[in-house]
Amino acid sequence: MFPSPTTLSPQAQAVLQAAAGRPALPDPEPDDDQGWQTLGAIAAVTDPPTVEALAMATTGAVPTEVKASAGQARTGGATYYAATPEGHQAGDPRVLICIHGGSWTFGGGDTARRSTELIAANFGVRTWGIDYRQLPDHPFPAGLDDCFAVYRHLLETASAKDVAFIGQSAGANLAAALLLKARDEDLPLPGAVALISPPTDLRCAGDTYSTNGFTLQGSGLANAIGRYKGKGSLDHPYLSPLLGTYTADFPPVLLSAGTRDFLLSDTVRLHRRMLDGGVRAQLHVWEGAPHGMFGGHAPEDHEQIAQLREFFDQEWNHREPDSPVTAAGASQATACPKL
């Protein structure tokens, strides 16, 4: 294991050192039903400390004094949580769709509820967190179908330009796939999208699968991908969004990863593909950060949230004049993980 870089905060260095001492925990083989059922039971955590840690690890959220309470709702068989942060202005039309990560296995249930609350509090806007169907029992395209159903439902009461997507890791894979599916199904596209450490090529062809492979645990992604893809082809853009077609009419996209992230190549390659298609895309790479940053425990995590919040605020403020964000409605900045 490489030493922790001294360029990081002490908290970030401590996270890296702790991660280096954890034993490898490989996922079961894709066809090991009993092994995946056991993993699914582990993922269904309910004790508050574990839920809190997992909520931050699967979304990039950070601790905050701002309060938000999420309620569960369903549409077309899909489940989501809707949260409004304290201090929210009634006339603010903005909604953030949050798609959690967790190897398409972790981050649902109580954790999805809590991560929705944290994201709403971190970004100061109404947030819909999608509790999409996951492994072991629901491979592709179940999760994507749920995300699509929730977005289509939201568009019944919200203008697309008032909506933004944010996803981390497996959630970023789904957010990118949702963007492509929305375009293919002729739905209006959202006003902005943020993709944090996205797995964009499930064929695992990127350079940093090898160069940053020291950060992977056990079998890495191979077994989770094998289970998740179901009967789908890894060449399909809804599984590997890198292979999608991007054009200038797509919304602005922010992509983020770290120099120790094994998905840095997936992030960089999607950024390049989007730029080639005319998308207004920006890329941010964090010094020394592993996959998913530092689990909400370091100043760098707070810096990332502030940067993402600024990105969303800027894009929402650039909307058409018929849907302004008023001074009262505009938000102010507020001050590891599996896929």
C-alpha positions in Angstrom: 0.0 0.0 0.0 1.3 3.5 -0.8 1.8 5.9 2.1 -0.9 8.5 2.7 0.1 11.7 0.9 1.0 14.6 3.2 -0.8 16.9 0.9 -4.1 15.8 2.4 -5.8 16.9 5.6 -5.0 14.8 8.7 -8.6 13.4 8.7 -8.2 12.3 5.1 -4.9 10.7 5.8 -6.4 8.8 8.7 -9.2 7.4 6.5 -6.6 6.1 4.0 -4.6 4.5 6.7 -7.7 2.8 8.2 -8.7 1.6 4.8 -5.3 0.0 4.2 -5.7 -2.1 7.3 -9.1 -3.5 6.4 -9.2 -7.1 5.1 -10.5 -7.9 1.6 -14.1 -8.8 1.5 -14.8 -10.3 -1.9 -18.4 -10.3 -3.2 -19.9 -13.7 -3.9 -19.7 -15.2 -7.4 -22.5 -13.9 -9.6 -24.4 -17.1 -9.5 -23.9 -17.8 -5.7 -27.5 -17.1 -4.7 -27.0 -18.0 -1.0 -23.9 -15.8 -0.8 -25.8 -12.9 -2.3 -28.8 -13.4 0.0 -26.4 -13.2 2.9 -24.9 -10.0 1.5 -28.3 -8.6 1.0 -29.2 -9.3 4.6 -26.1 -7.4 5.7 -27.1 -4.5 3.4 -30.5 -4.2 5.2 -29.0 -2.4 8.2 -31.2 -0.5 10.6 -29.0 0.5 13.5 -28.6 4.3 13.4 -24.7 4.6 13.5 -24.3 2.2 10.6 -27.1 3.8 8.7 -25.5 7.2 9.2 -22.1 6.1 8.0 -23.5 4.2 5.0 -25.7 7.1 4.0 -22.6 9.3 3.8 -20.5 6.7 2.1 -23.1 5.9 -0.7 -23.9 9.6 -1.6 -21.0 11.8 -0.6 -23.1 13.6 1.9 -21.5 15.2 5.0 -22.6 15.8 8.6 -24.6 19.0 9.0 -26.6 20.9 11.7 -29.4 21.6 9.2 -32.4 19.3 9.7 -34.5 17.6 7.1 -37.1 14.9 7.4 -37.9 12.5 4.6 -41.3 10.8 3.9 -41.7 7.6 1.8 -43.8 7.6 -1.4 -44.3 5.3 -4.4 -45.1 5.7 -8.0 -45.7 2.9 -10.6 -44.1 0.4 -8.2 -41.0 2.5 -7.6 -40.2 3.8 -4.1 -38.6 7.1 -3.2 -38.1 9.4 -0.3 -39.0 13.1 -0.4 -37.2 15.5 2.0 -37.4 19.3 2.5 -34.7 21.0 4.5 -35.5 23.5 7.3 -35.6 27.1 6.1 -36.8 26.0 2.6 -38.7 28.8 0.8 -42.2 27.7 -0.3 -41.7 29.4 -3.7 -38.5 27.6 -4.5 -39.3 25.1 -7.3 -36.0 23.3 -7.4 -35.8 19.5 -6.8 -32.6 17.4 -6.6 -33.0 13.7 -7.6 -30.4 11.7 -5.6 -29.4 8.2 -6.7 -27.4 6.5 -4.0 -24.5 4.2 -4.6 -23.5 0.9 -2.9 -22.6 -1.6 -5.6 -26.3 -1.8 -6.6 -26.6 -3.7 -3.3 -26.2 -1.3 -0.4 -27.7 2.1 0.4 -31.4 1.2 0.3 -34.2 1.2 2.9 -33.4 3.1 6.1 -30.1 4.2 4.5 -31.8 5.7 1.5 -34.2 7.6 3.8 -31.3 9.0 5.8 -29.1 9.9 2.8 -32.1 11.7 1.3 -32.3 13.8 4.4 -28.6 14.5 4.4 -28.5 15.5 0.8 -31.5 17.8 1.2 -29.8 19.5 4.2 -26.4 19.7 2.4 -27.8 21.3 -0.7 -30.7 23.3 0.8 -33.3 22.1 -1.7 -36.1 19.6 -1.9 -34.6 16.2 -2.6 -36.1 13.0 -3.9 -33.9 10.1 -3.0 -34.7 7.0 -5.1 -34.9 3.7 -3.2 -34.5 1.7 -6.3 -34.7 -2.1 -6.4 -31.3 -3.7 -5.9 -29.3 -6.9 -5.8 -29.5 -9.8 -5.0 -33.0 -10.2 -6.4 -33.3 -7.3 -8.9 -30.6 -7.0 -11.6 -30.6 -4.6 -14.5 -32.9 -3.0 -15.7 -35.0 -3.0 -12.5 -33.1 -0.2 -10.8 -33.0 2.0 -13.9 -36.7 1.4 -14.5 -37.4 2.7 -11.0 -35.3 5.8 -11.5 -37.1 6.5 -14.8 -40.5 6.1 -13.2 -39.7 8.5 -10.4 -38.3 11.1 -12.8 -41.3 10.8 -15.0 -43.6 11.2 -12.0 -41.7 14.3 -10.8 -42.1 15.9 -14.2 -45.9 15.8 -13.7 -45.5 18.6 -11.1 -42.0 20.1 -11.8 -40.4 21.7 -14.8 -37.4 19.7 -16.1 -35.1 22.8 -15.8 -35.9 23.0 -12.1 -34.7 19.4 -11.6 -31.1 18.2 -11.2 -29.6 14.7 -10.8 -26.8 13.7 -8.5 -25.4 10.2 -8.2 -22.4 8.6 -6.6 -20.7 5.4 -7.8 -23.4 2.9 -8.8 -25.8 5.7 -8.4 -23.8 7.8 -10.8 -24.0 4.9 -13.3 -27.7 5.0 -12.9 -27.9 8.8 -13.2 -26.0 8.7 -16.5 -28.1 5.9 -17.8 -31.3 7.8 -16.7 -30.1 10.8 -18.6 -29.7 8.7 -21.8 -33.0 6.9 -21.3 -34.9 10.1 -20.7 -33.5 11.4 -24.0 -34.4 8.2 -25.8 -37.9 8.2 -24.3 -38.4 11.9 -25.3 -38.7 13.2 -21.8 -37.4 16.7 -21.1 -33.9 16.6 -19.8 -32.9 18.0 -16.3 -31.2 21.3 -15.8 -27.9 19.8 -14.5 -26.3 16.5 -13.6 -23.4 15.6 -11.1 -21.7 12.3 -11.4 -19.3 11.4 -8.5 -16.9 8.5 -9.2 -19.1 7.0 -11.9 -18.6 3.5 -13.2 -19.2 4.3 -16.9 -17.7 1.2 -18.6 -18.8 -2.0 -17.0 -16.4 -3.9 -19.2 -13.7 -2.6 -16.7 -11.4 -1.5 -19.5 -10.1 1.7 -18.0 -6.4 2.2 -17.1 -7.0 2.9 -13.5 -8.6 -0.5 -12.9 -5.0 -1.6 -13.0 -3.0 1.5 -11.8 -5.3 2.1 -8.9 -6.2 -1.5 -8.4 -4.5 -1.5 -5.0 -7.7 0.3 -3.6 -10.0 -2.5 -4.7 -11.3 -5.1 -2.2 -11.6 -8.8 -3.0 -12.9 -9.4 -6.5 -13.3 -5.7 -7.2 -16.3 -5.0 -9.4 -16.3 -8.2 -11.4 -18.8 -10.2 -9.3 -21.1 -7.3 -8.6 -21.2 -6.5 -12.3 -21.8 -10.1 -13.2 -24.8 -10.2 -10.9 -26.1 -6.7 -11.8 -26.1 -7.1 -15.6 -28.6 -9.9 -15.6 -29.4 -10.7 -19.2 -28.1 -7.3 -20.4 -25.1 -6.7 -22.6 -22.2 -4.7 -21.1 -22.0 -2.9 -24.5 -25.4 -1.3 -23.9 -25.2 2.4 -22.9 -27.7 1.9 -20.1 -25.2 -0.4 -18.5 -22.0 1.3 -19.8 -23.0 5.0 -20.3 -19.5 5.7 -21.8 -20.9 4.0 -24.9 -23.8 6.4 -25.2 -24.2 9.2 -27.7 -24.0 12.7 -26.2 -25.0 15.9 -28.0 -24.9 19.7 -27.3 -28.6 19.7 -26.2 -27.6 17.7 -23.0 -27.6 19.6 -19.7 -24.3 20.7 -18.1 -22.5 17.9 -16.3 -20.0 17.9 -13.4 -17.8 14.8 -13.1 -15.7 14.2 -10.0 -13.2 11.5 -8.9 -9.9 11.2 -7.0 -6.3 10.4 -8.0 -6.6 7.0 -6.1 -10.0 6.2 -7.5 -10.0 3.0 -9.5 -12.9 4.6 -11.5 -10.8 7.7 -12.4 -10.4 6.4 -15.9 -14.1 5.8 -16.3 -14.7 9.4 -15.1 -12.1 10.9 -17.4 -13.2 9.0 -20.4 -16.9 9.9 -20.0 -15.8 13.6 -19.6 -13.9 13.4 -22.9 -16.8 11.7 -24.7 -19.2 14.3 -23.5 -16.9 17.2 -24.6 -16.5 15.5 -28.0 -20.3 15.6 -28.3 -20.7 19.2 -27.4 -21.8 18.8 -23.8 -20.8 21.5 -21.4 -19.0 19.1 -19.0 -16.4 19.9 -16.3 -14.1 17.5 -14.6 -12.7 17.7 -11.0 -10.0 15.4 -9.7 -9.3 15.3 -6.0 -5.8 14.8 -4.6 -5.2 11.5 -2.9 -9.0 10.6 -2.9 -10.0 7.0 -3.2 -13.3 5.8 -4.6 -16.1 8.0 -3.2 -13.8 10.4 -1.4 -13.4 10.0 2.4 -16.8 8.9 3.5 -17.8 12.3 4.9 -15.1 12.4 7.5 -12.6 14.9 6.0 -12.6 18.6 5.1 -12.1 17.5 1.5 -15.6 15.9 1.6 -17.1 19.2 2.7 -15.2 21.0 0.0 -16.7 18.7 -2.6 -20.2 19.3 -1.3 -19.6 23.1 -1.5 -18.3 22.8 -5.1 -21.3 20.7 -6.1 -23.7 23.1 -4.5 -22.1 26.0 -6.3 -22.4 24.1 -9.6 -26.1 23.4 -9.1 -26.8 27.0 -7.9 -25.1 28.5 -10.9 -27.0 26.3 -13.3 -30.3 26.8 -11.7 -29.7 30.6 -11.7 -29.0 30.4 -15.4 -32.5 29.0 -16.2 -35.0 30.7 -18.5 -36.5 33.9 -17.2 -40.0 32.3 -16.7 -38.6 30.2 -13.8 -36.3 32.4 -11.7 -34.7 31.5 -8.4 -35.4 34.5 -6.2 -33.0 35.9 -3.7 -35.1 34.2 -1.0 -35.2 30.9 -2.8 -31.5 30.8 -3.8 -29.5 28.6 -1.5 -26.4 29.6 0.4 -23.3 27.4 0.8 -23.3 25.0 3.7 -20.7 24.2 5.1 -13.8 4.1 1.6 -17.2 3.5 0.1 -18.6 0.7 -2.0 -20.1 1.4 -5.4 
